[in-house]
Amino acid sequence: MNRNNCQNATLDAPCIIYKAWTNLITGEVEIVYETATSGRILLEIFHCDGQVVKTIHSIFEVCGAHKVIWNGKDSSGISMPNGVYTCRLITQRASVSKQFILAK
């Protein structure tokens, strides 16, 4: 990708979450997302009841594809139970969410 021009011509939306899936061996969740422009992002994990479990990122991120690993623990370090969770990515231009199953 050309870092001099952060507008990614291949990305139709300001941001997208490509996948959020659990590695059944490690119990960790791999989250792959992309942003079309550089800027501040917020990446959070929610339990099915709507409560924020963990803020993964609240940083300035350059445009492009990124991968993060969530260890399946909340912000207090407590392992979360198996179940349905939502990953939400918020940029300056848009917000997207993707559900996934945490299974260990």
HELIX and SHEET records of a PDB file:
SHEET    1   A 3 CYS A  15  THR A  22  0                                        
SHEET    2   A 3 VAL A  29  THR A  35 -1                                        
SHEET    3   A 3 GLY A  64  TRP A  70 -1                                        
SHEET    1   B 4 VAL A  52  GLU A  61  0                                        
SHEET    2   B 4 GLY A  39  HIS A  47 -1                                        
SHEET    3   B 4 GLY A  83  ILE A  90 -1                                        
SHEET    4   B 4 SER A  95  LEU A 102 -1                                        
END                                                                             
